[in-house]
Amino acid sequence: MKIVCEKEKLLKGLNCVQRATSSKSTMPILFGILIQTNDNQLRLTTYDLEIGIEYVMDCEIAEQGATVVDAKTFIEIIRKLPNNKINIELLEDNNQLLIECEESVYKLSTMNPEEFPELPKIEVEKSIELTDMTFKSMIKKTIFAVSLDETKPIFTGCLIEVLKDKVNLVSIDGFRLAFVTEKIFNVNEPFKAVIPGKTLNEINKILAEDGTKVNIGISKNQAMFEMGDCKLVSRLLEGEFLNYENVIPKDRETRVKINTNTLIQVIERASLVSFSTDEKSKKFPLKLHIEVGKLTITCNGSIGNAKEELYIETEGKELEIGFNHKYLLDALKACDDEEVYIDFGTSVSPCIIRGKDKDVYLYMVLPVRLTD
C-alpha cells in the first residue's frame, strides 16, 4: 500500500472515525484503525463492536493495500505533522507503516487487517432524511436527559419517532423528560426506534452544521447514519420505551413567563450554596415561591443561604415548590427562545417548560420534596 494525501483532508477523516475506537477492550485490534485503498479512494474504519464509523475520501493511490494501525498514535502523529502532503507506505518486509512529511519520518507497527471485525451489513427497512443543522439541534435539546442507569438500558437512549409529517426525539431518565419535534416531508412509512445516547453523542460531535443531509436508516436491530463522506452504524436498544404522552400533565394550576437567560443566571447564583461540605453527594434543593407577578428563589444549604427575587408575568395560583437546580438548568440551557413558559400543577407534580412555539419542544422536570 502506498498513498499520498493532504494532511487537512486526512485529518478530517481521522477526526470523524476516531470516535468509534475502543477505549477498553481485550481485543487489541479494536484500538486500531483499518486503512484500506479502493481504486482512487481511501477508506478509514473504526469499530468498538457497538458503534462503527467509516469515512471514504479521494486520495493519490500508488499501490493498493490494507493495514491496521493503533488509532491514537497514528492520529496524533498526523495531527502534529506539517501542513503539507503526507506519504504513507506499508513496508512489506516488516509490516511497518511508514509515514513521511517534509523532514519527518515515522514507522509504526501494524496489525493484520483480516482480523479487523466487519461492520454490520444493514439492510435498511425504513429511513428519513434531515439536515445536519436540524438533527444536531434535536440532539442538543434531548441528549442531556438520557439516563445513565444501566439497569434500565432502554432509557439510556433516545426514542426517535417518525410520523406522517413530523419526527420526534424523546429522552427520559426518571427525573425529567425532554421532547422535541420537527416537521418533515415525504415519509414513506412511519417507524420508531431507540438510539443509544452514546451513539447520538458521537453523531453530535461529527455533524458540522454545513447543510449536509443526514440519512437515517433503520433495520430490525441496527441503525445507519450517512453524513456526507462519513457513515456510522450502531445497534439499537431493545425493549418498550415509556408511553411518554401519558405522563406529561395536560392541566396546570400556575403559569409563569420569564426571560430564559435571566432565570439561568439567578439559578446559577442561588445554587452556589446548594452543596454540602459534609456530604459531597448531597445537594440542597432550590425553593421556588410564586406569587402574583413575583418569583422568589431561595436555597438553604449547610454553607449558607441564598435569596433571589424576580418580577415576572404570572397567572393562576400561588405555589411553593422545590427542584434540583441541575435539572432546571439543563432544560433552560437547551431552550432557543428568549422567553419561556413554565407550567405548574401542585407542589408534588412536575413542571413543564416550553418555548414561544409551545409545540416544538418541552421539558418535564419532577420536583423534590421540601422539608422545613
Secondary structure by P-SEA (a helix, b strand, c coil): ccccccaaaaaaaaaaaccccccccccccccbbbbbbcccbbbbbbbcccbbbbbbbbccccccccccccaaaaaaaaaaccccbbbbbbbccccbbbbbcccbbbbbbbcccccccccccccccccccccaaaaaaaaaacccccccccccccccbbbbbbcccbbbbbbbcccbbbbbbbbbccccccbbbbbbaaaaaaaaaaccccbbbbbbbbcccbbbbbcccbbbbbbbbbcccccccccccccccbbbbbcaaaaaaaaaaaaccccccccccbbbbbbbbbcccbbbbbbbcccbbbbbbbbccccccccccccaaaaaaaaaaaccccbbbbbbccccbbbbbbccccccbbbbbbbccccc
